Amino acid sequence: MHRFLTIIFASLFHAVLKLVCSSNRLTTSGRDTYETYAEQGGNIYAFWHNRLFYLAYFYLRESRGRKLTMLVSLSRDGDYGAAVVRRLGQDVVRGSSSRGGAQAVRQLAKKIAGGGDIALTPDGPRGPAFTVNEGVIKLAQITGARIIPVSFDATRKRHLRSWDRFLLLRPFGRVHVAIGEPLVIPRRITPRDRERWRKQLQERLYGLDEVCRQRLATRHEGLSQTATGPVGERVH
């Protein structure tokens, strides 16, 4: 019964995701960064756990047939997340720092070595919210993958009463996605260096959150679909 429920949930989520997200008008900043490194592969896309909803749609829209691997916990709740990822046509690796972590790291490293892309929520699966844990830094360190921070915000949204205040979109609003410059972690670093990189990623994510808020605070009129502004913003 549990497996059946995860399949039903994933199908409904997929339908709602496409319907709601496609009705929102998208603008982006840092898009050139995304296009440059998406073609190369071997990326770790890092974003807050509560930003999963629209960023899953964004990757499907922009991936051009590429596949993403998402790390999902081995918990019962994680079964639903894994079903959603598979329904979206992407790959799943199961594990977390508390359970199955070592095996998950090996599988993720194998995906990266093959040129694949990874999606990680550095404050997940259970928080604290909006605090980067060092697991993403360690994975980038041992694999040589670049970390690309990403965020989004929306004009029409609601927050769930979850630990991360999960962000859901409402139809017919505006969304801004901000992509930051990549971080490349040296292989030989000390624990103090690793903490410095952790804080740097965290600050970059905070900065992208602010970029999204600022871009949505002002309406951008008169931009064509391919126009670019002073910060590389595009309207789609």
BELWO-V62934 format. One record per residue. N is the residue number from 0. RES is the residue in one letter. OMEGA is omega in radians with two decimals (* if undefined). D_LAST is the distance of its C-alpha to the last C-alpha in whole Angstrom. Layout:
BEGIN
[[N & RES & OMEGA & D_LAST] [N & RES & OMEGA & D_LAST]]
END
This chain:
BEGIN
[[0 & M & -3.12 & 42] [1 & H & 3.14 & 39] [2 & R & 3.11 & 38] [3 & F & -3.14 & 37] [4 & L & 3.13 & 36] [5 & T & 3.13 & 33] [6 & I & 3.11 & 32] [7 & I & 3.13 & 32] [8 & F & -3.11 & 30] [9 & A & 3.14 & 27] [10 & S & 3.12 & 27] [11 & L & 3.13 & 26] [12 & F & -3.13 & 24] [13 & H & -3.13 & 22] [14 & A & 3.14 & 21] [15 & V & -3.14 & 21] [16 & L & -3.10 & 18] [17 & K & -3.09 & 16] [18 & L & -3.07 & 17] [19 & V & -3.05 & 16] [20 & C & -3.12 & 13] [21 & S & 3.14 & 11] [22 & S & -3.14 & 12] [23 & N & 3.13 & 10] [24 & R & -3.03 & 7] [25 & L & 2.88 & 6] [26 & T & -3.12 & 6] [27 & T & 2.91 & 8] [28 & S & -3.06 & 12] [29 & G & -3.08 & 14] [30 & R & 3.12 & 11] [31 & D & 3.08 & 14] [32 & T & 3.14 & 17] [33 & Y & -3.08 & 15] [34 & E & -3.14 & 15] [35 & T & -3.01 & 18] [36 & Y & 3.08 & 20] [37 & A & 3.13 & 18] [38 & E & -3.08 & 20] [39 & Q & -3.10 & 23] [40 & G & -3.14 & 24] [41 & G & -3.10 & 26] [42 & N & 2.93 & 24] [43 & I & 3.08 & 25] [44 & Y & -3.08 & 22] [45 & A & 3.14 & 23] [46 & F & -3.13 & 22] [47 & W & -3.11 & 24] [48 & H & -3.07 & 25] [49 & N & 3.11 & 24] [50 & R & -3.05 & 20] [51 & L & -2.93 & 20] [52 & F & -3.06 & 19] [53 & Y & -3.07 & 15] [54 & L & 3.02 & 15] [55 & A & 3.11 & 17] [56 & Y & -3.12 & 14] [57 & F & -3.14 & 12] [58 & Y & 3.12 & 14] [59 & L & -3.12 & 15] [60 & R & -2.99 & 11] [61 & E & -2.96 & 12] [62 & S & 3.12 & 15] [63 & R & 3.05 & 16] [64 & G & 3.11 & 19] [65 & R & 3.11 & 20] [66 & K & 3.13 & 22] [67 & L & 3.05 & 23] [68 & T & -3.10 & 26] [69 & M & 3.06 & 26] [70 & L & -3.12 & 29] [71 & V & -3.09 & 31] [72 & S & 3.14 & 34] [73 & L & -3.13 & 37] [74 & S & 3.09 & 37] [75 & R & 3.06 & 38] [76 & D & 3.13 & 34] [77 & G & 3.09 & 33] [78 & D & 3.12 & 34] [79 & Y & 3.11 & 31] [80 & G & 3.13 & 28] [81 & A & 3.12 & 30] [82 & A & 3.12 & 30] [83 & V & -3.12 & 26] [84 & V & 3.13 & 25] [85 & R & 3.11 & 27] [86 & R & 3.10 & 25] [87 & L & 3.09 & 22] [88 & G & -3.12 & 24] [89 & Q & -3.10 & 24] [90 & D & -3.10 & 27] [91 & V & 2.89 & 29] [92 & V & -3.09 & 32] [93 & R & 3.09 & 34] [94 & G & 3.09 & 36] [95 & S & -3.12 & 36] [96 & S & -3.10 & 38] [97 & S & -3.07 & 41] [98 & R & 3.09 & 41] [99 & G & -3.03 & 40] [100 & G & -3.08 & 39] [101 & A & 3.12 & 41] [102 & Q & 3.13 & 40] [103 & A & 3.12 & 36] [104 & V & 3.12 & 36] [105 & R & -3.14 & 38] [106 & Q & 3.11 & 35] [107 & L & 3.12 & 32] [108 & A & 3.11 & 34] [109 & K & 3.10 & 35] [110 & K & -3.13 & 31] [111 & I & 3.13 & 30] [112 & A & 3.11 & 33] [113 & G & 3.12 & 31] [114 & G & -3.13 & 28] [115 & G & 3.09 & 26] [116 & D & -3.12 & 24] [117 & I & 3.00 & 25] [118 & A & -3.14 & 23] [119 & L & 3.00 & 26] [120 & T & -2.98 & 26] [121 & P & 3.02 & 29] [122 & D & -3.12 & 30] [123 & G & 0.04 & 30] [124 & P & -3.07 & 32] [125 & R & 3.03 & 34] [126 & G & 0.15 & 33] [127 & P & -3.08 & 34] [128 & A & 3.05 & 30] [129 & F & 3.03 & 28] [130 & T & -3.12 & 31] [131 & V & 2.97 & 31] [132 & N & -2.96 & 34] [133 & E & -3.13 & 35] [134 & G & 3.14 & 34] [135 & V & 3.10 & 31] [136 & I & 3.13 & 33] [137 & K & 3.14 & 36] [138 & L & 3.11 & 33] [139 & A & -3.13 & 32] [140 & Q & -3.05 & 35] [141 & I & -3.09 & 37] [142 & T & -3.05 & 34] [143 & G & 3.13 & 33] [144 & A & 3.06 & 29] [145 & R & 3.07 & 27] [146 & I & 3.11 & 25] [147 & I & 3.13 & 21] [148 & P & -3.10 & 21] [149 & V & 3.02 & 18] [150 & S & 3.01 & 17] [151 & F & 2.98 & 15] [152 & D & -3.04 & 16] [153 & A & 3.11 & 15] [154 & T & 3.14 & 16] [155 & R & -3.00 & 17] [156 & K & 2.97 & 19] [157 & R & 3.11 & 23] [158 & H & 3.06 & 25] [159 & L & 3.10 & 28] [160 & R & 3.13 & 31] [161 & S & -3.10 & 31] [162 & W & -3.10 & 32] [163 & D & -3.07 & 29] [164 & R & -3.06 & 28] [165 & F & -3.01 & 25] [166 & L & 3.07 & 22] [167 & L & 3.10 & 20] [168 & L & 2.90 & 17] [169 & R & -3.11 & 18] [170 & P & 2.92 & 16] [171 & F & 3.04 & 14] [172 & G & 3.08 & 13] [173 & R & 3.14 & 11] [174 & V & 3.00 & 10] [175 & H & 3.06 & 10] [176 & V & 3.13 & 11] [177 & A & 3.13 & 14] [178 & I & -3.10 & 15] [179 & G & 3.07 & 19] [180 & E & -3.06 & 21] [181 & P & 2.98 & 23] [182 & L & 3.07 & 27] [183 & V & -3.04 & 30] [184 & I & 3.08 & 33] [185 & P & -3.10 & 36] [186 & R & -3.09 & 38] [187 & R & 3.11 & 41] [188 & I & 3.12 & 41] [189 & T & 3.04 & 43] [190 & P & 3.10 & 42] [191 & R & 3.09 & 42] [192 & D & -3.13 & 39] [193 & R & 3.09 & 38] [194 & E & 3.11 & 38] [195 & R & 3.11 & 36] [196 & W & 3.11 & 33] [197 & R & 3.14 & 33] [198 & K & 3.14 & 33] [199 & Q & 3.09 & 30] [200 & L & 3.14 & 28] [201 & Q & 3.13 & 28] [202 & E & 3.11 & 28] [203 & R & 3.10 & 24] [204 & L & 3.06 & 23] [205 & Y & -3.14 & 24] [206 & G & 3.12 & 23] [207 & L & 3.05 & 19] [208 & D & -3.12 & 20] [209 & E & 3.08 & 21] [210 & V & 3.14 & 18] [211 & C & 3.13 & 16] [212 & R & -3.12 & 18] [213 & Q & -3.10 & 18] [214 & R & -3.13 & 14] [215 & L & -3.13 & 14] [216 & A & -3.13 & 18] [217 & T & 3.09 & 17] [218 & R & 3.12 & 14] [219 & H & -3.10 & 12] [220 & E & 3.01 & 13] [221 & G & 3.10 & 12] [222 & L & 3.08 & 9] [223 & S & -3.08 & 8] [224 & Q & -3.09 & 5] [225 & T & -3.10 & 7] [226 & A & 3.07 & 9] [227 & T & 3.12 & 11] [228 & G & -3.08 & 13] [229 & P & 3.11 & 17] [230 & V & 3.13 & 16] [231 & G & -3.11 & 13] [232 & E & 3.09 & 10] [233 & R & 3.11 & 7] [234 & V & -3.09 & 4] [235 & H & * & 0]]
END
